[in-house]
Every structure is written in C-alpha cells, then in structure tokens.
Amino acid sequence: MTGTISRQDLAAVIARDIPEGAVVNLGIGAPTLVANFLDPDLEVILHTENGLLGMGPEPDADHIDPDLINAGKIPVTEVPGAAYFHQADSFGMMRGGHLDICVLGAFQVSATGDLANWSTGSPGAIPAVGGAMDLAIGAKQVFVMTDLLARDGSPKVVASCTFPLTGVACVDRVYTDHAVFDVTPDGLAVRQTFGGSTVDELRALTGLPLFDHSSESPQKGDLR
C-alpha cells in the first residue's frame, strides 16, 4: 500500500539535493519550506524575484520584519552579504540564465516535463501569473514540489497536461509526497520512493509506464 511523507520532510529531501554554491529561487508556497532545511555549513544563495539575493530561512515570531518578505509576501530573513535590487534586475537574472535551480509548485507536470502551475482554467478561478514562466525557461534546472494526487484523487503527474502551460519540456525533477521522479528523454524514472510505495503502485496511481531508475531500462516510446 502506498504511503506519503509530509511537506516538511519533502522539503528536507529537496534541500539535500541542492549543491554547494548553487543560486536558487524557491518560488512561492510550499517550495519556500526548502529554505528551512538547507545545511547552514553550505553556501547556497537564495534569490527571490521581488529583489533579494541572499534570502535566509523563515524568522521566528519574535524576529519578523514586515518589510523583509519574499515574492509570496511571507516574512523571511537575510544572510550576511545579502543584496537588494530593482525588480527589473531580478527578472533579468531569471531570464538571463543566472539561476542554477528553481523549485516551483504545480497543478500538473507531464511525463515529458511540461509544467502547468498558473491556472486550471476553471470558471471563476483567479490565475496566478507571476515569475514562474520566467523561472521555468530561465533556470538551468527546474525542480517541482507537489502532491502526487489532487484532492479528487486524480494524478498531478500525467501523460499530457490539460491545464494551461507555464513552460514546455522545462522540468528536470518532480518531488512528490509519494516519490521523486526524474524527467528523462525516455520517460519518467522513479528516483526515490517514500512510505513504502512501490513502482508498480505508482504506475497504478498515475497510469504511466514509469521505470525504476536503479534497476530497469526505460521503455522507449511508451510516453511519446
């Protein structure tokens, strides 16, 4: 039977995959939790598109500065050497390929790395267009942090996105509460599982021909 891990534990998994020296944008929402689990002995430089390079973890309640926030309007801290700049310069960093990794949330991710995270197209829904499109095409690597299943039980990792796209073939790795998937030219590879999930159970939940990164060869053509 498949199990899951918490968002905090998933954020810790992502933090461990971010290498020393990387310049990283954590988007908004759940991905910002990653900042709380980065190894303080490693130099990872966090960028936020509202104009801060050198963002630190979330402050405790007694040290909140209402003027020091991330792009999601959540209070943050700064690390020694942090820099502030105009938002136009911030987007120049994003579009110019100067970020090593971004971590974004998602409504859907396709097996070929397409990302949908700004609108479901539902009547009355408020779209959330921000810097995600710029990050999706500008960062050298795009990580996605999301649940494997939506509230109605449908998979969020799908053969082809049905929601409006943020970017095409832009995602490198998908971190979910059930497992981590690498997007490869031959399909989705299961990199790590959680809570006793098996690859066969993940195939049943997603309906995708997943392959085990450690022991199986990709089934070429299955996802095309």
Buried (B, 14 or more C-beta within 10 A) or exposed (E): EBEBBEBEBBBBBBBEBBEEEBBBBBBBBBBBBBBEBBEEEEEBBBBBBBBBBBBBBBBEEEEEEEEBBBBBEBBBBBBEEBEEBEEEEBBBBBBEEBBBBBBBBBBBBBBBBBBBBBBBEEEEEEEBEBBBBBBBBBBEBBBBBBBBBEEEEEBBBBBEBEBBBBBBEBBBBBBBBBBBBBBBEBBBBBBBBBEEBBBEBBBEBBEBBBBBBEEEEBEEEBBE
